[in-house]
Amino acid sequence: MTDLEQVLEMVNTGRRALGAGPLEELPRGKRRSQSQCVLARALGLRFSETSAWLGEGPASRRRTVAATLVDGWGTRPRVVDRRAVRLPDPLRRFVKEFDLGCFPELVDEPARVSIPEDTEEPDRPLVSV
């Protein structure tokens, strides 16, 4: 499983590259959400399992953000259609594992409660009058 300290370090490297201060811990996020996942909330970008999406702004701005992230993460430039940057391997693994539920402490969604089928209903009313 991906080391969360390494993910936080890479997130903070990306934040510094984008001119933001470091985080002390990863924010909670929503699984399978490009705009509300842990990385999206930490970096202010949208994410897929493999890429950081740079938005719809001017192409020159997207190229600048892409180059800044690539330099900060020390990866080779792999710009996809000038709107996305391929994530480094540790961040790609983290996104996949997070979406699969490997980090429940980082999930910001209500827990699903299942009621066993063999549970009997009480014979008393639910609301007293």
Secondary structure as UniProt FT lines:
FT   HELIX           4..17
FT   TURN            18..19
FT   TURN            31..32
FT   TURN            34..36
FT   HELIX           38..43
FT   STRAND          46..47
FT   STRAND          51..53
FT   HELIX           59..73
FT   STRAND          79..80
FT   TURN            81..83
FT   STRAND          84..86
FT   HELIX           89..99
FT   TURN            100..101
FT   HELIX           104..106
FT   TURN            117..118
//
